Amino acid sequence: MNYFDEIKRTMEWAAKKQNVIFLGQAVGVPGTFMFNTLKDVPDTQRVELPVSESFQMQMSIGAAFSGYIPISVYPRLNFLMLAMGDLSNIVDKLPDLYPKKFPKIIIRSSVGPDSPVHPSHQHVGDFTEGFKKIFNHLEVVKLENPEDIFPTYEKALNPDNPKSYLLIEVGNYYSQK
């Protein structure tokens, strides 16, 4: 199994779960390296959004409160930073705000690929360790190996697991592993 194929297989598996939707940039139309991992997910489960990172996170929160399990796709960690207020003050605090029942959100992001062409420094940041230090409840997992991808999503989407997740891919691994 290689990294790209395992992500694609896992996204198709996740799409079969009840109430899972995919929100974000280039989830419905080509535009980033992540698009091809979703191209076989039904169109009815993909919500293409404009480049408005904070709005996207707020929409993901609203979708979660409406009974969906959003997988909110941010192709690069650098731009997920623009939704940091919503992540740190709402998503991470949901267990404190709603201790009996809080909605689950999965954020899918990536350390952007720097090969075969380097896209510039604002596209390739790896803030994994910083995110781990910031959040109290949001589980941050960097997906380093193909064999870790499916079990991590399986755990994140398990209905008995109430946690929300930030799952970080490594764009270079799409062609290297």
C-alpha positions as CSV (number, residue, x, y, z in Angstrom):
1,M,0.0,0.0,0.0
2,N,1.3,3.5,-0.7
3,Y,0.4,6.7,1.1
4,F,-1.9,8.3,-1.6
5,D,-3.8,5.0,-2.2
6,E,-4.3,4.5,1.5
7,I,-5.7,8.0,2.0
8,K,-8.0,7.7,-1.0
9,R,-9.2,4.3,0.2
10,T,-9.8,5.7,3.6
11,M,-11.8,8.7,2.3
12,E,-14.0,6.4,0.3
13,W,-14.5,4.2,3.4
14,A,-15.3,7.3,5.5
15,A,-17.9,8.5,2.9
16,K,-19.8,5.3,3.6
17,K,-20.3,6.2,7.2
18,Q,-23.6,7.7,8.2
19,N,-23.7,11.6,8.2
20,V,-20.1,12.1,7.0
21,I,-19.6,15.1,4.8
22,F,-16.4,16.7,3.3
23,L,-16.1,20.5,3.4
24,G,-13.4,22.7,2.1
25,Q,-11.4,24.0,-0.8
26,A,-10.9,21.7,-3.7
27,V,-13.1,19.0,-2.3
28,G,-15.6,19.3,-5.2
29,V,-13.4,20.6,-8.0
30,P,-9.7,20.2,-8.7
31,G,-7.3,22.7,-7.3
32,T,-5.0,21.0,-4.7
33,F,-3.1,17.7,-4.4
34,M,-5.8,16.5,-2.0
35,F,-8.6,16.6,-4.6
36,N,-7.8,13.2,-6.2
37,T,-8.2,11.5,-2.8
38,L,-11.9,12.6,-2.9
39,K,-12.8,12.3,-6.6
40,D,-14.6,9.0,-6.0
41,V,-16.6,10.3,-3.0
42,P,-20.2,11.0,-4.0
43,D,-20.7,14.6,-5.0
44,T,-23.6,14.8,-2.5
45,Q,-21.1,14.5,0.3
46,R,-18.6,17.1,-0.9
47,V,-19.3,20.8,-0.2
48,E,-16.9,23.1,-2.1
49,L,-16.2,26.3,-0.2
50,P,-14.5,29.5,-1.1
51,V,-11.1,30.4,0.4
52,S,-12.4,31.6,3.8
53,E,-10.7,29.5,6.4
54,S,-12.5,30.9,9.5
55,F,-15.9,30.6,7.8
56,Q,-15.1,27.0,6.8
57,M,-14.4,26.1,10.4
58,Q,-17.5,27.9,11.6
59,M,-19.6,26.0,9.0
60,S,-17.9,22.7,10.1
61,I,-19.0,23.5,13.7
62,G,-22.5,24.2,12.5
63,A,-22.6,21.0,10.5
64,A,-21.5,19.0,13.5
65,F,-24.2,20.6,15.7
66,S,-26.7,19.7,13.0
67,G,-25.8,16.0,13.2
68,Y,-23.2,15.6,10.5
69,I,-19.6,14.4,11.0
70,P,-17.7,17.0,9.0
71,I,-14.3,16.2,7.6
72,S,-13.1,19.7,7.1
73,V,-10.3,19.8,4.5
74,Y,-7.6,22.4,4.7
75,P,-4.9,21.5,2.1
76,R,-2.1,23.3,4.0
77,L,-1.5,23.8,7.7
78,N,-0.3,27.4,7.0
79,F,-3.8,28.4,6.0
80,L,-5.5,26.4,8.8
81,M,-3.8,28.9,11.0
82,L,-6.4,31.5,9.8
83,A,-9.1,29.4,11.5
84,M,-7.1,29.3,14.8
85,G,-9.6,31.3,16.8
86,D,-12.4,28.9,16.0
87,L,-10.1,25.9,16.6
88,S,-8.7,27.0,19.9
89,N,-11.8,28.8,21.4
90,I,-14.6,26.6,20.1
91,V,-13.6,23.2,18.6
92,D,-11.0,22.5,21.3
93,K,-13.4,23.7,24.1
94,L,-16.5,21.7,23.0
95,P,-16.0,19.1,25.7
96,D,-15.9,21.8,28.3
97,L,-18.9,23.7,26.9
98,Y,-21.0,20.6,26.3
99,P,-19.7,18.0,28.7
100,K,-22.6,15.5,28.2
101,K,-22.7,15.5,24.5
102,F,-20.6,17.5,22.1
103,P,-20.3,17.2,18.3
104,K,-17.3,15.5,16.6
105,I,-15.3,17.4,14.0
106,I,-12.4,16.0,11.9
107,I,-10.0,18.5,10.4
108,R,-7.9,17.1,7.6
109,S,-4.8,19.1,6.7
110,S,-1.3,18.7,5.4
111,V,2.2,19.8,5.5
112,G,2.2,20.9,1.8
113,P,4.5,19.2,-0.7
114,D,7.6,21.0,-1.7
115,S,8.4,18.7,-4.6
116,P,8.6,18.5,-7.6
117,V,8.2,22.3,-7.4
118,H,8.6,24.3,-4.2
119,P,5.4,26.4,-3.8
120,S,7.0,28.9,-1.4
121,H,7.3,28.9,2.3
122,Q,3.7,29.9,3.1
123,H,2.6,26.5,1.8
124,V,4.9,24.0,3.5
125,G,4.8,24.7,7.2
126,D,4.7,21.9,9.7
127,F,3.1,23.1,12.9
128,T,2.2,19.7,14.3
129,E,4.2,20.1,17.6
130,G,2.9,23.6,18.2
131,F,-0.7,22.4,17.7
132,K,-0.2,19.6,20.1
133,K,0.9,22.1,22.8
134,I,-2.0,24.5,22.1
135,F,-5.0,22.1,22.3
136,N,-6.4,20.5,25.4
137,H,-9.0,18.2,23.8
138,L,-8.5,18.2,20.1
139,E,-6.4,15.2,19.2
140,V,-3.6,16.1,16.8
141,V,-2.1,13.2,14.8
142,K,0.5,13.4,12.1
143,L,0.0,10.6,9.6
144,E,3.6,9.5,8.9
145,N,3.1,6.0,7.5
146,P,0.5,4.5,5.1
147,E,-0.4,1.8,7.6
148,D,-1.4,4.4,10.2
149,I,-3.9,6.2,8.0
150,F,-6.9,3.8,8.1
151,P,-6.6,2.9,11.8
152,T,-6.4,6.6,12.8
153,Y,-9.6,7.5,10.8
154,E,-11.3,4.3,12.1
155,K,-10.6,5.5,15.6
156,A,-11.6,9.1,14.9
157,L,-14.9,8.1,13.3
158,N,-15.8,5.5,15.9
159,P,-19.1,6.6,17.4
160,D,-17.9,5.5,20.9
161,N,-15.0,7.9,20.6
162,P,-16.2,11.4,21.4
163,K,-13.0,13.2,20.5
164,S,-12.5,15.6,17.6
165,Y,-9.3,15.2,15.5
166,L,-6.8,17.3,13.5
167,L,-5.2,14.7,11.2
168,I,-2.1,16.0,9.4
169,E,-0.9,14.4,6.2
170,V,2.5,15.0,4.6
171,G,2.1,16.1,1.0
172,N,5.5,14.8,-0.1
173,Y,4.5,11.3,0.9
174,Y,1.8,11.2,-1.8
175,S,4.6,10.5,-4.3
176,Q,7.3,9.2,-2.0
177,K,5.8,6.5,0.2
